[in-house]
Amino acid sequence: MLSDGDSRTFHALVQDAVYGFIKVLKKDCINHIHKWMGAVLRALLGKFRAQGEPLGGKGRLAQDRIKKITNYYGYALRSHKHDVPGMQ
């Protein structure tokens, strides 16, 4: 098992078949995915602000809303680790 975004290492191990018949799995840490989601939403917010497009109005995407979304996303991942349909 390989984790935490080591994609170059993962691809090298799979391509070279270093371990022969043993299958190498890649798993991502829930905390890293949770953090990534917040970073993507903040970047999206910054992109719209830079273009001068408003994200205002009821239910707008603001820092507090981003925090709630990422917390909910992290909760869904943690509470349904081995149940992908349950996350939906």
N, CA, C and O atoms as a MOPAC input file, in Angstrom:
PM7 MOZYME 1SCF
protein

 N      0.84500 1    -1.17600 1     0.00000 1
 C      0.00000 1     0.00000 1     0.00000 1
 C      0.88800 1     1.23400 1     0.00000 1
 O      1.89600 1     1.28700 1     0.70400 1
 N      0.51500 1     2.20100 1    -0.77400 1
 C      1.22900 1     3.45900 1    -0.89600 1
 C      0.20700 1     4.56200 1    -0.68200 1
 O     -0.92500 1     4.45300 1    -1.15500 1
 N      0.58500 1     5.62200 1     0.02300 1
 C     -0.41900 1     6.64400 1     0.30300 1
 C      0.16300 1     8.04500 1     0.26100 1
 O      1.36000 1     8.23800 1     0.05100 1
 N     -0.71400 1     9.01400 1     0.46400 1
 C     -0.37800 1    10.42900 1     0.60000 1
 C      0.17400 1    11.05200 1    -0.67600 1
 O      1.10800 1    11.85200 1    -0.62300 1
 N     -0.39100 1    10.69500 1    -1.80700 1
 C     -0.08500 1    11.38400 1    -3.04400 1
 C      1.25700 1    11.07600 1    -3.66700 1
 O      1.77800 1    11.89800 1    -4.42100 1
 N      1.83600 1     9.93000 1    -3.38300 1
 C      3.10700 1     9.55100 1    -3.99400 1
 C      2.85000 1     8.96800 1    -5.37700 1
 O      3.15400 1     7.79800 1    -5.61400 1
 N      2.29900 1     9.75600 1    -6.29300 1
 C      1.86300 1     9.21400 1    -7.57300 1
 C      3.02700 1     8.78100 1    -8.45300 1
 O      2.91100 1     7.77300 1    -9.14900 1
 N      4.13200 1     9.49400 1    -8.45000 1
 C      5.28300 1     9.07300 1    -9.26000 1
 C      5.82200 1     7.73800 1    -8.77400 1
 O      6.12300 1     6.85200 1    -9.57400 1
 N      5.94100 1     7.60100 1    -7.49100 1
 C      6.42900 1     6.35400 1    -6.91800 1
 C      5.46600 1     5.22300 1    -7.23300 1
 O      5.88900 1     4.12700 1    -7.60000 1
 N      4.18400 1     5.48300 1    -7.09300 1
 C      3.17400 1     4.46300 1    -7.36900 1
 C      3.25800 1     3.99400 1    -8.81200 1
 O      3.29500 1     2.79100 1    -9.07200 1
 N      3.28900 1     4.93200 1    -9.75400 1
 C      3.34400 1     4.56400 1   -11.16800 1
 C      4.63100 1     3.81700 1   -11.50100 1
 O      4.61700 1     2.89100 1   -12.31200 1
 N      5.74000 1     4.21100 1   -10.88400 1
 C      7.00500 1     3.51300 1   -11.12100 1
 C      6.94400 1     2.07900 1   -10.60800 1
 O      7.42700 1     1.16400 1   -11.27500 1
 N      6.35600 1     1.87200 1    -9.43600 1
 C      6.24700 1     0.52400 1    -8.88100 1
 C      5.33100 1    -0.36100 1    -9.72200 1
 O      5.62600 1    -1.53800 1    -9.93300 1
 N      4.23700 1     0.19100 1   -10.19400 1
 C      3.30400 1    -0.58300 1   -11.01200 1
 C      3.92500 1    -0.90500 1   -12.36900 1
 O      3.82200 1    -2.03200 1   -12.85300 1
 N      4.56200 1     0.07900 1   -12.97400 1
 C      5.13800 1    -0.10200 1   -14.30500 1
 C      6.29500 1    -1.10100 1   -14.30000 1
 O      6.39300 1    -1.93800 1   -15.19800 1
 N      7.16000 1    -1.02000 1   -13.31000 1
 C      8.32700 1    -1.89500 1   -13.25400 1
 C      8.02900 1    -3.25600 1   -12.64200 1
 O      8.87800 1    -4.14700 1   -12.67600 1
 N      6.83700 1    -3.42700 1   -12.08400 1
 C      6.43800 1    -4.67500 1   -11.41400 1
 C      7.52000 1    -5.12100 1   -10.44000 1
 O      7.96500 1    -6.26900 1   -10.47100 1
 N      7.93400 1    -4.21000 1    -9.58500 1
 C      9.02500 1    -4.43600 1    -8.64200 1
 C      8.75700 1    -5.62500 1    -7.73200 1
 O      9.66800 1    -6.39200 1    -7.42000 1
 N      7.52000 1    -5.77500 1    -7.31100 1
 C      7.18800 1    -6.83700 1    -6.37000 1
 C      6.62200 1    -8.07800 1    -7.05300 1
 O      6.04700 1    -8.94700 1    -6.39600 1
 N      6.78200 1    -8.15600 1    -8.33800 1
 C      6.33700 1    -9.34000 1    -9.06800 1
 C      4.83200 1    -9.49000 1    -9.06600 1
 O      4.11200 1    -8.63600 1    -9.58500 1
 N      4.36100 1   -10.56900 1    -8.48600 1
 C      2.93000 1   -10.88400 1    -8.51800 1
 C      2.13100 1   -10.15300 1    -7.43700 1
 O      0.90300 1   -10.23300 1    -7.42600 1
 N      2.80500 1    -9.44300 1    -6.53200 1
 C      2.10500 1    -8.71800 1    -5.47100 1
 C      1.58000 1    -7.39700 1    -6.02900 1
 O      2.34200 1    -6.59900 1    -6.57600 1
 N      0.29500 1    -7.17700 1    -5.88900 1
 C     -0.33700 1    -5.96800 1    -6.41200 1
 C     -0.11900 1    -4.80300 1    -5.44600 1
 O     -0.36400 1    -4.92800 1    -4.24700 1
 N      0.34100 1    -3.67900 1    -5.97500 1
 C      0.56500 1    -2.47600 1    -5.17600 1
 C     -0.71100 1    -1.64300 1    -5.21900 1
 O     -1.22500 1    -1.34800 1    -6.29700 1
 N     -1.21900 1    -1.26800 1    -4.05900 1
 C     -2.43200 1    -0.46000 1    -3.96100 1
 C     -2.08600 1     0.95200 1    -3.53300 1
 O     -1.15500 1     1.17200 1    -2.75900 1
 N     -2.84300 1     1.90000 1    -4.04200 1
 C     -2.65800 1     3.29000 1    -3.63700 1
 C     -3.89400 1     3.73000 1    -2.87000 1
 O     -5.01400 1     3.62000 1    -3.36900 1
 N     -3.69300 1     4.22100 1    -1.67300 1
 C     -4.79100 1     4.73700 1    -0.86400 1
 C     -4.45100 1     6.15900 1    -0.44500 1
 O     -3.31100 1     6.46200 1    -0.09300 1
 N     -5.43900 1     7.00900 1    -0.48600 1
 C     -5.24700 1     8.39700 1    -0.08300 1
 C     -5.74400 1     8.59900 1     1.34000 1
 O     -6.74800 1     8.01600 1     1.75100 1
 N     -5.04100 1     9.41700 1     2.07000 1
 C     -5.40900 1     9.73800 1     3.44300 1
 C     -6.66100 1    10.62500 1     3.43100 1
 O     -6.75600 1    11.56200 1     2.63800 1
 N     -7.59500 1    10.32900 1     4.29300 1
 C     -8.83700 1    11.10000 1     4.36100 1
 C     -8.54800 1    12.56800 1     4.66000 1
 O     -9.19700 1    13.45400 1     4.10400 1
 N     -7.58700 1    12.82700 1     5.52700 1
 C     -7.26600 1    14.21200 1     5.87600 1
 C     -6.71600 1    14.98100 1     4.68300 1
 O     -7.00000 1    16.16900 1     4.53000 1
 N     -5.92800 1    14.31400 1     3.83000 1
 C     -5.39700 1    14.98600 1     2.65200 1
 C     -6.50800 1    15.29800 1     1.65100 1
 O     -6.51300 1    16.36300 1     1.03500 1
 N     -7.44200 1    14.37300 1     1.49100 1
 C     -8.56100 1    14.60900 1     0.57900 1
 C     -9.44200 1    15.73600 1     1.10900 1
 O     -9.90100 1    16.58300 1     0.34300 1
 N     -9.67300 1    15.74700 1     2.40400 1
 C    -10.45400 1    16.79800 1     3.06300 1
 C     -9.78900 1    18.16000 1     2.82800 1
 O    -10.45800 1    19.13000 1     2.47200 1
 N     -8.48900 1    18.22200 1     3.02600 1
 C     -7.73100 1    19.46100 1     2.82800 1
 C     -7.76200 1    19.88100 1     1.35700 1
 O     -7.89300 1    21.06500 1     1.04700 1
 N     -7.64300 1    18.90800 1     0.45700 1
 C     -7.65000 1    19.18100 1    -0.97700 1
 C     -8.97500 1    19.80900 1    -1.40000 1
 O     -8.99100 1    20.75100 1    -2.19300 1
 N    -10.08200 1    19.29400 1    -0.87600 1
 C    -11.40100 1    19.82000 1    -1.21300 1
 C    -11.51200 1    21.29400 1    -0.83400 1
 O    -12.01800 1    22.09800 1    -1.61600 1
 N    -11.04400 1    21.65100 1     0.35800 1
 C    -11.07400 1    23.04500 1     0.78600 1
 C    -10.20700 1    23.92800 1    -0.09600 1
 O    -10.59300 1    25.04800 1    -0.43000 1
 N     -9.03400 1    23.42700 1    -0.47300 1
 C     -8.12700 1    24.19900 1    -1.32400 1
 C     -8.74100 1    24.44200 1    -2.69800 1
 O     -8.61300 1    25.53500 1    -3.25000 1
 N     -9.40000 1    23.44000 1    -3.25000 1
 C    -10.03200 1    23.57900 1    -4.56400 1
 C    -11.16700 1    24.60000 1    -4.51100 1
 O    -11.29400 1    25.43200 1    -5.40900 1
 N    -11.98200 1    24.54200 1    -3.47500 1
 C    -13.08800 1    25.49500 1    -3.35600 1
 C    -12.58400 1    26.91900 1    -3.14500 1
 O    -13.15100 1    27.86300 1    -3.69400 1
 N    -11.52300 1    27.08200 1    -2.35500 1
 C    -10.96000 1    28.42200 1    -2.15300 1
 C    -10.35200 1    28.96300 1    -3.44100 1
 O    -10.46100 1    30.15600 1    -3.72500 1
 N     -9.71000 1    28.09000 1    -4.22700 1
 C     -9.15300 1    28.50800 1    -5.51600 1
 C    -10.26600 1    28.91200 1    -6.47700 1
 O    -10.12000 1    29.87900 1    -7.22500 1
 N    -11.36900 1    28.18200 1    -6.45900 1
 C    -12.51600 1    28.51300 1    -7.29700 1
 C    -13.07900 1    29.88000 1    -6.91600 1
 O    -13.41300 1    30.69000 1    -7.78100 1
 N    -13.17600 1    30.12000 1    -5.62800 1
 C    -13.66100 1    31.40900 1    -5.14000 1
 C    -12.73300 1    32.53300 1    -5.59200 1
 O    -13.19700 1    33.58100 1    -6.04000 1
 N    -11.42400 1    32.31800 1    -5.47400 1
 C    -10.45000 1    33.31600 1    -5.90900 1
 C    -10.50300 1    33.56300 1    -7.40600 1
 O    -10.33500 1    34.69700 1    -7.85600 1
 N    -10.73600 1    32.51200 1    -8.18000 1
 C    -10.82300 1    32.63800 1    -9.63700 1
 C    -12.00900 1    33.51300 1   -10.03400 1
 O    -11.88100 1    34.39000 1   -10.88900 1
 N    -13.16100 1    33.27300 1    -9.41300 1
 C    -14.33600 1    34.07600 1    -9.72700 1
 C    -14.15100 1    35.52600 1    -9.29300 1
 O    -14.58700 1    36.44300 1    -9.98900 1
 N    -13.51100 1    35.73500 1    -8.15300 1
 C    -13.26700 1    37.11200 1    -7.68800 1
 C    -12.31600 1    37.83800 1    -8.62400 1
 O    -12.50400 1    39.02300 1    -8.89700 1
 N    -11.29800 1    37.14500 1    -9.11900 1
 C    -10.33100 1    37.76100 1   -10.02400 1
 C    -10.97900 1    38.14300 1   -11.34900 1
 O    -10.59400 1    39.13800 1   -11.96200 1
 N    -11.95300 1    37.36900 1   -11.79300 1
 C    -12.64900 1    37.66700 1   -13.04100 1
 C    -13.72200 1    38.73300 1   -12.85400 1
 O    -14.31000 1    39.21000 1   -13.82500 1
 N    -13.97000 1    39.10000 1   -11.61400 1
 C    -14.97400 1    40.11000 1   -11.32600 1
 C    -16.39600 1    39.58300 1   -11.33600 1
 O    -17.34800 1    40.36300 1   -11.30700 1
 N    -16.54800 1    38.27400 1   -11.37800 1
 C    -17.88500 1    37.68500 1   -11.37200 1
 C    -18.36200 1    37.52400 1    -9.93400 1
 O    -17.63500 1    36.99700 1    -9.09200 1
 N    -19.55700 1    37.96900 1    -9.65700 1
 C    -20.05300 1    37.86400 1    -8.28100 1
 C    -20.48800 1    36.44300 1    -7.92800 1
 O    -21.02100 1    35.71000 1    -8.76100 1
 N    -20.25200 1    36.08600 1    -6.70900 1
 C    -20.76200 1    34.82600 1    -6.16800 1
 C    -21.68900 1    35.15100 1    -5.01100 1
 O    -21.79500 1    34.39400 1    -4.04600 1
 N    -22.35100 1    36.28200 1    -5.12600 1
 C    -23.19800 1    36.75200 1    -4.04000 1
 C    -24.56900 1    36.12200 1    -4.05700 1
 O    -24.84700 1    35.19400 1    -4.81800 1
 N    -25.40300 1    36.64200 1    -3.21100 1
 C    -26.76400 1    36.15000 1    -3.11700 1
 C    -26.92500 1    35.13700 1    -2.00800 1
 O    -25.97800 1    34.80800 1    -1.29300 1
 N    -28.12700 1    34.65700 1    -1.88200 1
 C    -28.43000 1    33.69600 1    -0.83000 1
 C    -27.66900 1    32.39000 1    -1.08300 1
 O    -27.67300 1    31.86900 1    -2.19800 1
 N    -27.02500 1    31.87400 1    -0.04900 1
 C    -26.27500 1    30.62700 1    -0.15700 1
 C    -24.98100 1    30.76400 1    -0.92800 1
 O    -24.48800 1    29.79000 1    -1.49800 1
 N    -24.42900 1    31.95900 1    -0.95100 1
 C    -23.22000 1    32.19700 1    -1.73400 1
 C    -22.03400 1    31.41100 1    -1.17900 1
 O    -22.03700 1    30.97300 1    -0.02800 1
 N    -21.03400 1    31.24900 1    -2.01900 1
 C    -19.83000 1    30.52500 1    -1.62400 1
 C    -18.90100 1    31.48500 1    -0.89200 1
 O    -18.23900 1    32.31400 1    -1.51600 1
 N    -18.85600 1    31.37300 1     0.41600 1
 C    -17.99900 1    32.20800 1     1.25600 1
 C    -17.13200 1    31.28700 1     2.10500 1
 O    -17.30600 1    30.06800 1     2.08100 1
 N    -16.20200 1    31.86500 1     2.85100 1
 C    -15.27100 1    31.06600 1     3.64900 1
 C    -15.99300 1    30.16400 1     4.64600 1
 O    -15.61400 1    29.00700 1     4.82300 1
 N    -17.02000 1    30.68200 1     5.29100 1
 C    -17.74200 1    29.84300 1     6.25500 1
 C    -18.48000 1    28.70400 1     5.55900 1
 O    -18.57900 1    27.60400 1     6.10400 1
 N    -18.99600 1    28.95800 1     4.36100 1
 C    -19.68400 1    27.91100 1     3.59500 1
 C    -18.68300 1    26.85400 1     3.12000 1
 O    -18.98500 1    25.66100 1     3.13500 1
 N    -17.50100 1    27.29000 1     2.70100 1
 C    -16.45400 1    26.35600 1     2.27800 1
 C    -16.06000 1    25.45300 1     3.43900 1
 O    -15.87200 1    24.24900 1     3.26200 1
 N    -15.93600 1    26.03700 1     4.62300 1
 C    -15.57500 1    25.24300 1     5.79900 1
 C    -16.64600 1    24.19700 1     6.09800 1
 O    -16.32000 1    23.05500 1     6.42100 1
 N    -17.91700 1    24.57500 1     5.99400 1
 C    -19.00400 1    23.62400 1     6.23900 1
 C    -19.00000 1    22.49500 1     5.21000 1
 O    -19.18600 1    21.33000 1     5.56000 1
 N    -18.79000 1    22.84200 1     3.95300 1
 C    -18.77400 1    21.83200 1     2.89000 1
 C    -17.63100 1    20.84900 1     3.10000 1
 O    -17.82400 1    19.63700 1     3.00100 1
 N    -16.43700 1    21.36900 1     3.39000 1
 C    -15.28700 1    20.48300 1     3.57600 1
 C    -15.44500 1    19.61900 1     4.82100 1
 O    -15.04900 1    18.45400 1     4.81600 1
 N    -16.01500 1    20.16900 1     5.88200 1
 C    -16.24800 1    19.36400 1     7.08400 1
 C    -17.25700 1    18.24700 1     6.81500 1
 O    -17.07400 1    17.11800 1     7.27100 1
 N    -18.30700 1    18.56000 1     6.08400 1
 C    -19.29600 1    17.53800 1     5.73800 1
 C    -18.66800 1    16.45900 1     4.86200 1
 O    -18.92000 1    15.26900 1     5.04900 1
 N    -17.85200 1    16.88600 1     3.90900 1
 C    -17.16000 1    15.96400 1     3.00400 1
 C    -16.23800 1    15.03400 1     3.79500 1
 O    -16.22600 1    13.82500 1     3.56200 1
 N    -15.47100 1    15.59400 1     4.72700 1
 C    -14.59000 1    14.78900 1     5.57600 1
 C    -15.37700 1    13.82300 1     6.43900 1
 O    -14.96700 1    12.67600 1     6.61900 1
 N    -16.50700 1    14.27400 1     6.97900 1
 C    -17.36300 1    13.40700 1     7.79400 1
 C    -17.89100 1    12.23400 1     6.96800 1
 O    -17.90100 1    11.09500 1     7.43500 1
 N    -18.32800 1    12.51800 1     5.74300 1
 C    -18.84900 1    11.46000 1     4.87400 1
 C    -17.76800 1    10.42700 1     4.57400 1
 O    -18.04100 1     9.22700 1     4.56000 1
 N    -16.55700 1    10.88400 1     4.33700 1
 C    -15.45600 1     9.95700 1     4.06700 1
 C    -15.12100 1     9.10600 1     5.28600 1
 O    -14.91700 1     7.89800 1     5.16900 1
 N    -15.06500 1     9.73600 1     6.44800 1
 C    -14.69800 1     9.00600 1     7.66900 1
 C    -15.77200 1     8.00800 1     8.10100 1
 O    -15.45500 1     6.91100 1     8.56100 1
 N    -17.02300 1     8.38400 1     7.95300 1
 C    -18.09700 1     7.52900 1     8.44900 1
 C    -18.43400 1     6.37600 1     7.50700 1
 O    -19.10600 1     5.42800 1     7.91600 1
 N    -17.98300 1     6.43800 1     6.26200 1
 C    -18.25900 1     5.37700 1     5.28200 1
 C    -16.97200 1     4.94000 1     4.59300 1
 O    -16.91900 1     4.88900 1     3.36400 1
 N    -15.94900 1     4.62800 1     5.35500 1
 C    -14.63600 1     4.27900 1     4.79700 1
 C    -14.70000 1     3.17900 1     3.75000 1
 O    -14.06400 1     3.28400 1     2.70100 1
 N    -15.45200 1     2.13800 1     4.02000 1
 C    -15.46800 1     0.97400 1     3.13700 1
 C    -16.79400 1     0.82100 1     2.39800 1
 O    -17.09400 1    -0.25100 1     1.87300 1
 N    -17.58000 1     1.88200 1     2.35700 1
 C    -18.90600 1     1.82300 1     1.74800 1
 C    -19.08000 1     3.00900 1     0.80000 1
 O    -19.63600 1     4.03900 1     1.18100 1
 N    -18.60100 1     2.85800 1    -0.44100 1
 C    -18.65200 1     3.96000 1    -1.40000 1
 C    -20.08400 1     4.40700 1    -1.68300 1
 O    -20.33100 1     5.61300 1    -1.68400 1
 N    -21.04400 1     3.50700 1    -1.92500 1
 C    -22.42200 1     3.98100 1    -2.13900 1
 C    -22.98200 1     4.72000 1    -0.92500 1
 O    -23.82600 1     5.60400 1    -1.07700 1
 N    -22.52400 1     4.36900 1     0.27500 1
 C    -22.98900 1     5.03900 1     1.48400 1
 C    -22.52700 1     6.48300 1     1.57200 1
 O    -23.16300 1     7.29400 1     2.24500 1
 N    -21.43200 1     6.81500 1     0.90300 1
 C    -20.92900 1     8.19400 1     0.90100 1
 C    -21.83700 1     9.10800 1     0.09800 1
 O    -21.90700 1    10.31000 1     0.35800 1
 N    -22.52000 1     8.54700 1    -0.86000 1
 C    -23.36600 1     9.36100 1    -1.72500 1
 C    -24.61700 1     9.69500 1    -0.98500 1
 O    -25.48800 1    10.38100 1    -1.52100 1

